Amino acid sequence: MLTELVRDHFLGALYGVAVGDALGSPHEGQPGSVLRMKYGETPMHFVPDPRRGLRPGQWNDDTAQLLALIESYNVCRDFEGLDAAARLVDWWKTNPRGPSELTRRVLRIFQHDLDFWSDAAIGVWYESAGTEAGDGGLVRTLVPAMFHFGDIHKMVERTIDVCRLTHRDPRAIEASLVLNFVLVQLLHRRFAPNLPEQALTFLEATRRTRVWQANVLNVDRAILERHTNYSPYPTYFEAPNDTFEALKRLPKARYEDLRTTGRVADTMATGLWCALHARTFEEAVHRAVMLGGKTDTQAALAGALAGARFGFARIPREWSAGVVDSARLMALGDVMITRAMVSEERDFQEGRREPQRRPPPVV
């Protein structure tokens, strides 16, 4: 049965994304040293983003993609690739500002012919010689952790599905899985200082599963090698353990050690560190923004995890009420939570898995 405590942490994660995105977007691309000199420890407020034409409190592409996936889940009761791709195309037609170039290329293919929704990302990745491991899909792929919070195995399968809509590099999928593993633990109010170490164990176990071998590593290295690597970044086969290395650095990492490159492993680590080391929701988001660089995505991820950790009630009222489309966020969140609980109960009744009266165990 849905309790107010469960609802509080779910809504905390959802609002955390939108608030972090809205706070970070106006500062994207600015150096952290400049931001820290300008703002210091001063409490943050919503400000406009003239570059993108966003008013104070208006979130950007990260939250828009997340909401498109939530709407798809709410209607389909699960992940349906064609419906999700169509909703991303509808959003893309509004001429948004902010999506990464990789996401743009994939969405252009969707817009031209949705029949290619399942193959577009792999084609774009091959053309990049396997170097495209950006963070543009990280926020959107939080949805499976919210919807399948009671079934860790289903969460893994759907995280892979949602990430592969636009980001096919295994490093992007791994980073999404790590964030979703941590989000599930926080939704079950299982915060622990060693969550990065738990996530590392979880990822090592996931790499040994059939779903991983069949759906993530089924890439054609020969096709990748036909394309010349013009990128300064390494290909997947040159740096297959980026996510592992980033997680191993986290326990001893200091704030000044965090990287803001826009590469998926670095953004994942930044969001995790800020959320897990914070004493309040405000501190998590503030630190993510003050690092500079990909401030919108960093703050959205830190906001999601910190919101799940501390709960909606501990997000400052100025932010939760002042974020654009707050009523829509509340309505979508409530429907999603109800759908998730119904889906879990249906699985119990149909015998597809044993009832988990306790939160799913750490893998």
N, C-alpha and C positions, 0 to 999 in steps of 0.2 A: 504494500500500500504506500502511495506517495506521501511522504511526510514533508512538513514545512522545512525541515533541516536539509533534506535531499534537494528540494526545490531551491533553497537558498544558495547551495553550492553550484547547482547547474546554472542558475541565472547569473551567478558570480562569474562563471567561466564565459558565458555568452556576452554579458555586458563588459567584461574585462577586455575582450577582443575589440569591441567597438570603441570603448573609452581609450584604450592604448593606441589604437589606430588614429583616432581623432587628435590625440595629444601629440603623437609623433610625426604625423604627416607634414605639418608646416615646417618641420626642421630637417626633413630628409636631405641627405647629401652634405650637411654642414659638419665640419670637424668637431669632435667632442671637446677639444681644448677650447674652441670658441664658445660652444654652448655652456660649458662649465664656468668660463670666465664671465659670460653674460648673465647667467641665471643663478649659478652657485646652488645653494640649498633652498632658494626661494620656491615656495609652493607653486606648482604649475596650474595654469588656467587654459581653457580653450581659447585659441586665437585663430584668425582666418588664415587660409592658405591661398594667397593671391595667384601663385603660379598655376594652381589647378582650379581656381575659381571655387574653392570650398569655404563655406562660412564657418564661424566658430562652432566646434562640436560636431562637425560633419566628418564622418569617416570616409575612407577611400577604398581602393580596390580590394584590399585584403578582406575587409568585412563584407563588401558586396558579394564576393565569391562565396564566402562562408554562408551568407544568408540564402544565396541561390541554391546551395546544396541542402540547406535545412528545409527550404520550401520543397525541394524535390523529395527529400526523405519523408516529409510530412504527408505528401500526396501519395507516394508509392509505397510507403511503409518500410522501405529498405532502399539500398542503392540500386538505381536503374540508370545505366550509363547513357543511353540515348536521351532520357529525360533530363539528366543532369547536364549533358552537353548542350541541349537545346536551351536550357535556362541560362547557361553561361553565354550562349550566343545572344539571347535576348538582352542580357546586360551589356554585352559588347557593342550592340547596336546603339546604345545610348552615348557612344563615343567617350568612354571613360578615360581619365588620365591617371597613370600610375602603374599599370601592369608591366611586368618585365617583357623584354623583347621575345624571350622564349614563349611566354604565355600568348603574346600577340600573334606570333607565327602559327601556333596551334589553333587559336581561335579563328584566324583567317581561313584555315582549312575547314574548320567546323562550319563557318558561315557559308563557304562555297558549297559544301556538300556534307550534310550530317551523317551520311552513310559511312564516312571515313572516321567517325568519332573514335573508334577503337584502335585505329592505326596511325592517327595523325602524330601523336607524341613520339612514337618510336621512329617514324620517318624523320622528324625534326632532329631527334637525338643522333640518329645515324649521320645526318648531314653535318652535324657539329663534330664528327669524329669521336663522339662519346665524351665531350668536354662539358656539356650543358648540365651543370649541377647547381643551379641557382635555387634561391629560397622562395620563389614566387608561389609555390603551392603549399607551403607549410601551414598557413593559417586555415585554408580551406579544408585540409585533411584532418582537422581536429573533430569534424562532425562525427565520424565513426566512433570515436571514443565516447562522445556524449550519448549517441544512440545505442551503442552496444556495450555500455559500461558494465553490464553483468555477464558478458560472455567474451573472455579474452581472446578466444580463438576466432570468433566471428569478427571481433575488432581488428585483428591482424589481417584477415582476408579483405575486409572492406577498406581498410587504410591503404592497402596495396592498390585496390581498384580505383579509389578516389584520387590517389596521387598520380596514377598512370594516365589519368585523363589528359594531363598536360606535361607532367614531368616523369620521364622514363628512366632517368639515371638511377641505378640502385642506391647511390648515396643519398639521393633525395627521398627515396622510399624508406631507407633506414632511419634517416633523421625524423621523418614523420612518425614512424613506429615508436621511436624513443619518446617523442613528445606525447604521443597518445598513451603509451604505457604509464608515463608519469601522471598524465591527466586522469586516467582511470584511478590510480592510487589516491590522488587528491580528492576526487569526487567521492571516494569511499572514506575520506577523512583519515587517510593513512600516511600523513606527512612524516618523513624521516630524513635526517641529514644525509643518509647514504642512498638516497633515491638514484643518483647517477650510477652508483655501483650496481644497484638492483637492475637498472635499465640496461647496463652492459651485459649482465648475466642473461636477461631476457632476450637481448638481441643475439647473443651467441646461440641460445637455444632455438630462436626463430630461424636462424641461418641453416639449421639442420633439418628443417621441416620440408615436407613435400611441396606445400604451397609456395614456399620460398623458391625452391629449385624450379618449379614449373612456371611461376608467374613473374619472377624477378630476374633470375639468371638465364632465362631462355633468350639470350641475345646472340646475334651472329657476329662474332669478332671479325670474320673476314669482310663483312660489309663495312664495319666501322673502319677497318684499315684501308679501305679504298678511298676514304676521304682524307684530305690533307688537314692537319691540325693547325689552324691559323690563330688559335686562342692561346693566350699566355697561361691558361689553366691546364692542369694535367687531365688526361683522359681517365675514365673509370679504371681501366686496366693498369694504368700507371700509378694510381692512388686509390686502390679499392678499400682501404681501411680508414678513410678520413673520419667517418663517424666514430669508430672505435677509438681512434687517437684523441679526438675531441673530448669524448667521455672520460677517457683515462686522465686527461689533464685537469678536468673540472674539480676533483676533490681538493687539489692544492692550488687551484687558480685564484688569483687576486683580481679585483675589479679592473685594474690597469692592464691585466693580461688578456682580457677579452678582445676578440677580433671582430671588426665590423666590415668585413670584405664583401658581404652579400653572397658568399658561398654558403651552401646549405648547412654544412656541418658547423661553421662558425656562428651562423644566426641561431641555429638550434641551441648551441652551447650558451650563447648570450642570453636567450630567453630563459633557459633553465636556471642559469646562475642568478640572474636578477630576481626570479620568483622564489627560489629556494633560500636565498640569503637575506631576504627582506623581512623586516619586522611588521610591516604594514603593506596594504595594497598600494598606497601612494608611493612608498619607497621603491617598490619593485618597478613600477612604471617610470618613475622619475629617473632611476638609474639607467634604465634601458634607453631612454631618450637622450640623456646626457652623454652617452657614449658616442653619439653622432653616427654618421653613415646611414644605414638602413633603419632609421629611427621608427618608421611606421610599423614595419614588420616585427622588429625587435620588441617594441612596446606592446603590440597586439599579442604576441606570444607570451611575454611576461605578464600581461594583463589577464590572459586566459588562465594561466597556471596559478597566478596569485589570486584571481577571482575564485577559482575552484578551491584554493587553499583556505582563504579567509571568509569567503561567502559574499553574497550580494549586499547584505546589510552593512558590511564594512567598507564598501566602496563609497567614497564621499558623495553625499546627496547632490552636491553641485555638479558632479560628473554624471551620475546615473540618470538624473532628471534632465540634465542639460545636453546630453548627447542627442544628436539628430535622430528622429524616428524612434524615440525611446518606447513609445506605445507599441510600435511594430515589433521591436525586439522582445518586449514582454509577451506579446501575443504568440509570436513564433516560438519562443522558448517554452511557454506553457504547453503548446500543442506538441512540440518535440518531446518534452519530458513525458507527457501522457502516452504518446505513441511508443516511446522506448519501454515504458513500464508494461504496456499492453503486449508488446512484442515479446518481452521476456516471459510474461505469464503464459502466452500462447505456446512458446517453446516448451515450457514445463508441461503443459497439458497434453501436447502432442508427443511428448516423450523424446524430443530431439536432444535433450540434455538433462542432467540431474539438477534439481532446484539448488541454487546456491543461497542458502539462508545467511551465509556470511559472504563478504566480498571475495572475489576470486583470488586465489593464492598467488603470491609472487612466483613467477616461473623460475 
